[in-house]
């Protein structure tokens, strides 16, 4: 085994403590890719839980790092709007992207993607249109298909040879489930993963070669989903997400830009949580072999383990809002127009809300006690679909493999928003 040694935790903590508070930029992307961000959030929770960064590549912004303050912002959609976007925008990158889109005669919707960047009452109208697809009855109907396809993925894996778990399992399972939700051509399912990666990465990271390349991927995605819209609007209503939108009287007249934004939201939302938790669970169980032993001994712990991984991993590190008026949070006054970042990744490690939060414990008393799906009107609409997929894949894994071994430290995503893995080398020594 050649698992690289991370920089010493004590050295990172010392650097975090030595940085002047007003110079701390919690969204430093390099630290997320290097997995060295934790000490900075620890310090902010202790010393400055509502923290202002006056200058950064994202412009000025507030960081909310403790559980109760995050909940106060997330559940107050009147004072904190999502219409200006849900993630921190790199201002230089955003300007470059807009230039390229404008040259192609297109302009991305202000704020970003779909109903998550709408405020009330428009938000609820669009959210309700897709909710039946992810209702418990429909999830129950999907589960046998997901189980069968998960089994096929696992049965195709090499035994005794190193391979990339992210590529062969995490991406494949999420692409398969998304294709089922959209009733998207199954043979083209990996396009969904590709488009998600193109949306969430900037040039030089993930598959994105240039801003033009990124814009071309958007156009390809919108073209494919435009065709699906035209097919479904003239067909009998189905139970897939596109049919739901085309046949709902409140959304069938939505603008092309609103539809495209909703598609991007559903692709990215349906991809990142599940994909990075599938990878994160393998990583966490390898780093905590006592918990892996517990899981193998008691398969009733699968769903609690999934929830604990979603907390411990936090697949989306943050969400942002913009204050609609002056409002006080944690004793600080946030001015109208200020951008506010809810650091879910920090709230999930808040010692005042979660006992022993840095530990990975799959049999916690309240396993679903985490912030990763958000709260309030914008709570993740597909959270039960994600939990269903993750539970089924682990049921099928434990039937087949005594252990999945991590070979080396994974390559992490270059992002302060998507908290995940680009690749993760593993080996499966044998089958059951």
C-alpha positions in Angstrom: 0.0 0.0 0.0 1.3 3.5 -0.9 -1.1 5.8 0.9 0.5 9.3 0.9 1.0 11.1 4.2 -1.0 14.3 4.5 0.7 17.5 5.8 0.9 17.2 9.6 -2.4 18.3 11.2 -0.5 20.3 13.9 1.4 22.3 11.2 -1.9 23.1 9.3 -3.6 24.1 12.6 -0.6 26.4 13.5 -0.8 28.1 10.1 -4.6 28.6 10.5 -4.1 30.1 14.0 -1.3 32.4 12.8 -3.3 33.9 9.9 -4.9 37.2 10.9 -8.6 36.7 11.1 -9.4 39.4 8.5 -7.1 37.6 6.1 -8.8 34.2 6.3 -10.5 33.3 3.0 -12.4 30.1 3.9 -13.2 29.4 0.2 -9.5 29.0 -0.7 -9.9 26.3 -3.4 -6.3 24.9 -3.0 -7.1 24.0 0.6 -10.2 22.0 -0.4 -8.3 20.0 -3.0 -5.5 19.4 -0.5 -8.0 18.5 2.3 -6.3 21.2 4.6 -9.4 23.4 5.1 -10.6 21.9 8.4 -8.4 23.8 10.8 -9.5 27.2 9.3 -13.2 26.3 10.0 -12.3 25.0 13.4 -10.8 28.4 14.2 -13.7 30.4 12.8 -16.2 28.4 14.8 -14.2 29.2 17.9 -13.3 32.8 17.4 -15.4 34.4 14.6 -18.4 32.2 13.6 -20.0 35.0 11.5 -16.9 36.0 9.6 -16.4 38.7 6.9 -13.8 38.3 4.1 -13.4 41.8 2.6 -11.4 40.7 -0.4 -11.2 37.5 -2.4 -11.4 36.1 -5.9 -15.1 35.8 -5.1 -15.5 39.4 -4.0 -16.5 40.2 -0.3 -18.6 37.7 1.5 -19.7 36.5 5.0 -19.0 33.0 6.2 -21.5 31.3 8.5 -19.8 28.4 10.2 -21.9 27.2 13.2 -24.9 25.0 13.1 -27.5 27.3 14.7 -26.4 30.3 12.6 -26.6 28.3 9.4 -30.1 27.1 10.3 -31.1 30.7 11.0 -30.0 31.8 7.5 -31.2 28.7 5.6 -34.7 28.8 7.0 -35.2 32.6 6.5 -35.8 32.8 2.7 -37.5 36.2 3.1 -34.3 37.9 4.4 -31.8 35.7 2.4 -32.4 35.3 -1.4 -31.0 32.6 -3.6 -31.8 34.5 -6.8 -28.2 35.7 -7.2 -26.9 32.1 -7.2 -26.2 29.3 -4.7 -22.4 29.1 -4.9 -19.5 31.5 -4.6 -18.8 32.8 -8.1 -15.1 33.4 -9.0 -15.6 36.8 -10.5 -12.8 36.6 -13.1 -14.0 33.2 -14.3 -17.6 34.4 -14.4 -16.6 37.3 -16.6 -14.7 35.1 -19.0 -17.6 32.6 -19.2 -20.1 35.4 -19.8 -17.9 36.8 -22.6 -17.7 33.4 -24.3 -21.5 32.8 -24.0 -22.2 36.3 -25.3 -20.0 35.6 -28.4 -22.1 32.5 -29.0 -25.3 34.5 -28.8 -26.2 33.0 -25.4 -26.2 34.3 -21.9 -26.4 32.1 -18.8 -29.4 32.7 -16.6 -28.5 35.2 -13.9 -27.8 33.5 -10.6 -27.5 30.0 -12.1 -29.7 27.0 -12.2 -33.4 26.4 -12.0 -35.8 26.7 -9.2 -33.1 26.6 -6.5 -32.2 30.1 -7.6 -35.8 31.3 -7.5 -37.4 33.0 -4.5 -41.0 32.5 -3.3 -43.6 32.2 -4.7 -42.1 31.2 -8.0 -39.7 28.7 -6.4 -42.5 26.5 -4.9 -44.5 26.4 -8.2 -41.5 24.9 -10.1 -40.4 22.6 -7.2 -43.9 21.1 -7.0 -43.8 20.2 -10.7 -40.9 17.8 -10.2 -41.7 16.6 -6.6 -43.9 13.7 -7.7 -41.0 12.0 -9.5 -39.1 11.8 -6.2 -42.1 10.9 -4.1 -41.8 7.7 -1.9 -44.2 5.7 -4.2 -42.1 6.5 -7.3 -38.8 5.8 -5.4 -40.2 2.4 -4.4 -41.0 1.7 -8.1 -37.4 2.7 -9.1 -35.7 0.7 -6.4 -35.7 -2.7 -8.2 -34.2 -1.2 -11.4 -31.5 0.6 -9.4 -30.7 -2.6 -7.5 -30.5 -4.6 -10.6 -28.2 -2.1 -12.4 -26.1 -1.6 -9.3 -25.6 -5.4 -9.2 -24.5 -5.4 -12.8 -22.0 -2.6 -12.2 -20.5 -4.5 -9.2 -20.4 -7.8 -11.1 -18.3 -6.2 -13.8 -15.5 -5.0 -11.5 -12.1 -6.6 -11.7 -11.0 -8.7 -8.7 -7.4 -8.5 -7.5 -6.5 -5.6 -9.8 -6.4 -1.9 -9.0 -9.1 0.3 -10.6 -10.7 3.7 -10.2 -13.7 3.4 -7.9 -15.0 6.9 -8.9 -15.1 6.1 -12.6 -16.3 2.5 -12.6 -18.8 2.7 -9.7 -19.6 6.2 -8.4 -20.1 7.9 -11.8 -21.7 4.8 -13.4 -24.4 4.4 -10.6 -25.3 8.1 -10.6 -25.5 8.2 -14.4 -27.7 5.2 -14.4 -30.1 6.6 -11.8 -30.2 10.0 -13.5 -31.0 8.4 -16.8 -33.9 6.5 -15.1 -35.2 9.7 -13.5 -35.1 11.6 -16.8 -36.0 8.6 -19.0 -32.9 9.6 -20.9 -31.4 7.3 -23.6 -29.7 4.7 -21.4 -26.8 4.1 -23.8 -25.9 7.9 -23.5 -26.1 8.0 -19.7 -22.5 9.0 -19.2 -23.2 12.3 -21.0 -25.1 13.3 -17.9 -22.0 12.8 -15.8 -19.9 14.6 -18.3 -22.3 17.6 -18.5 -22.4 17.8 -14.7 -18.6 17.9 -14.6 -18.5 20.5 -17.3 -21.0 22.7 -15.3 -19.1 22.5 -12.0 -15.5 22.8 -13.2 -13.5 25.6 -14.7 -10.8 25.3 -17.5 -7.9 23.1 -16.5 -10.0 21.1 -14.0 -12.2 18.0 -14.6 -12.9 17.6 -18.3 -13.0 21.3 -19.1 -10.3 22.4 -21.6 -11.4 26.0 -22.2 -14.4 28.4 -21.7 -15.4 27.7 -25.3 -15.3 23.9 -24.5 -17.5 24.5 -21.5 -20.0 26.6 -23.5 -20.1 23.9 -26.2 -21.0 21.3 -23.6 -23.8 23.6 -22.3 -25.2 23.9 -25.9 -25.0 20.1 -26.4 -26.8 19.5 -23.1 -29.5 22.1 -23.8 -30.0 20.7 -27.3 -30.5 17.2 -26.1 -33.0 18.2 -23.4 -34.8 20.5 -25.8 -35.5 17.5 -28.0 -36.7 15.6 -24.9 -39.0 18.4 -24.1 -40.5 18.4 -27.6 -41.0 14.7 -27.5 -42.6 14.6 -24.1 -44.9 17.6 -24.5 -46.7 15.9 -27.4 -46.8 12.4 -25.7 -48.9 10.9 -23.0 -47.8 12.0 -19.5 -45.1 9.9 -18.0 -43.5 9.7 -14.5 -40.1 11.0 -15.5 -38.9 14.5 -14.6 -39.2 16.0 -18.1 -42.8 14.7 -18.5 -43.7 16.2 -15.2 -42.4 19.6 -16.3 -44.0 19.5 -19.8 -47.5 18.4 -18.5 -47.7 20.5 -15.4 -49.8 23.6 -16.2 -47.5 25.8 -14.0 -44.3 24.8 -15.8 -45.2 23.9 -19.3 -45.0 27.6 -20.3 -41.7 28.2 -18.6 -39.1 30.0 -20.7 -36.3 28.1 -22.4 -33.8 29.7 -19.9 -35.9 28.5 -16.9 -36.1 25.0 -18.3 -32.4 24.9 -19.0 -31.6 26.2 -15.5 -33.9 23.5 -14.1 -32.1 20.8 -16.2 -28.7 21.9 -14.9 -29.9 21.9 -11.3 -31.4 18.4 -11.6 -28.3 17.0 -13.4 -25.8 18.5 -10.9 -28.0 17.9 -7.9 -28.6 14.3 -8.9 -25.0 13.7 -9.5 -22.8 15.2 -6.9 -24.4 14.1 -3.6 -24.7 10.5 -4.5 -21.5 10.2 -6.5 -19.3 11.7 -3.8 -21.0 9.9 -1.0 -20.4 6.5 -2.7 -16.7 7.4 -3.0 -16.7 9.0 0.5 -18.1 5.9 2.2 -15.4 3.7 0.8 -12.8 6.3 1.9 -14.3 6.7 5.4 -14.6 3.0 6.1 -11.0 2.4 5.0 -9.9 5.2 7.3 -12.0 3.8 10.2 -11.6 0.0 9.9 -13.5 -0.5 13.2 -16.5 1.0 11.6 -16.1 -1.2 8.5 -16.0 -4.2 10.9 -19.3 -3.0 12.5 -20.9 -2.7 9.1 -19.9 -6.1 7.9 -21.2 -7.6 11.2 -24.5 -5.8 11.1 -26.1 -4.9 7.7 -28.8 -3.0 9.5 -26.2 -0.2 9.9 -26.2 0.4 6.1 -28.6 3.4 6.2 -27.2 4.9 9.3 -23.7 4.6 7.7 -25.0 6.3 4.6 -26.3 9.3 6.7 -23.1 9.5 8.7 -21.1 9.6 5.5 -23.3 12.4 4.1 -22.6 14.3 7.3 -18.9 13.5 7.5 -18.2 14.0 3.8 -20.6 16.9 3.2 -20.8 16.5 -0.6 -21.7 20.1 -1.3 -19.5 22.3 1.0 -21.6 25.4 0.9 -24.6 27.3 -0.3 -24.9 31.0 -0.7 -27.6 33.6 -0.3 -27.7 37.4 -0.7 -29.3 39.5 2.1 -32.5 41.3 1.0 -32.3 43.7 3.9 -30.1 44.5 6.9 -30.2 41.5 9.2 -28.4 40.4 12.4 -26.8 37.0 12.6 -24.7 35.9 15.5 -24.4 39.4 16.8 -23.1 40.8 13.4 -25.1 43.1 11.1 -25.2 41.8 7.5 -26.1 44.6 5.1 -28.7 44.4 2.3 -26.9 43.1 -0.8 -24.1 41.3 1.1 -23.4 37.7 0.0 -23.6 35.1 2.8 -22.0 31.7 2.6 -23.5 28.8 4.7 -20.7 26.4 5.2 -22.5 23.1 5.7 -19.1 21.4 5.8 -18.3 23.4 8.9 -21.7 23.2 10.5 -21.6 19.4 10.2 -18.4 19.5 12.4 -19.8 21.9 15.0 -19.0 20.5 18.4 -22.1 22.3 19.9 -24.5 20.5 17.6 -22.8 17.1 16.9 -21.1 15.0 19.6 -17.5 14.1 18.7 -18.1 15.6 15.2 -14.7 14.8 13.6 -15.2 11.1 14.3 -16.9 8.8 11.8 -19.4 6.7 13.8 -21.9 4.7 11.8 -24.2 3.8 14.7 -24.8 7.3 16.0 -28.0 7.9 17.9 -29.4 10.4 15.4 -27.7 9.5 12.1 -29.8 11.9 9.9 -28.8 14.9 12.1 -26.8 16.8 9.5 -27.0 19.9 7.3 -25.9 18.4 4.0 -29.4 18.5 2.4 -30.1 22.0 3.6 -33.2 23.2 5.4 -36.2 25.5 4.7 -37.9 25.8 1.3 -34.7 24.9 -0.6 -34.1 21.6 1.2 -32.8 19.0 -1.4 -35.8 17.7 -3.3 -34.0 14.5 -4.1 -32.6 13.6 -0.7 -34.6 10.3 -0.5 -33.5 9.2 -3.9 -29.9 9.7 -2.9 -30.4 7.7 0.3 -32.2 5.0 -1.7 -29.3 4.6 -4.2 -26.7 4.6 -1.5 -28.4 2.1 0.6 -29.0 -0.3 -2.3 -25.4 -0.1 -3.6 -24.1 -1.0 -0.1 -26.5 -3.9 0.3 -25.2 -5.2 -3.0 -21.5 -4.5 -2.1 -21.7 -6.4 1.1 -23.3 -9.4 -0.6 -20.4 -9.6 -2.9 -17.1 -8.3 -1.4 -15.5 -8.9 2.0 -13.6 -5.7 1.7 -12.8 -2.8 -0.7 -9.3 -1.6 0.0 -8.1 2.0 -0.6 -4.7 1.9 -2.4 -3.6 5.5 -2.1 -5.0 8.9 -1.2 -7.7 10.0 -3.7 -7.5 13.0 -6.0 -10.0 15.5 -4.7 -12.1 17.9 -6.7 -10.7 21.3 -7.3 -13.7 23.2 -5.8 -14.9 24.9 -2.7 -18.5 24.0 -3.6 -18.4 20.3 -4.7 -16.6 18.4 -2.0 -15.7 15.2 -3.7 -13.2 13.0 -5.5 -11.9 13.0 -9.1 -10.4 9.5 -8.7 -9.9 6.9 -6.0 -7.7 3.8 -6.6 -9.0 0.7 -4.9 -8.5 -3.0 -5.0 -11.0 -5.8 -4.3 -9.0 -8.8 -3.2 -11.8 -11.4 -3.5 -15.5 -12.1 -3.7 -17.7 -13.6 -1.0 
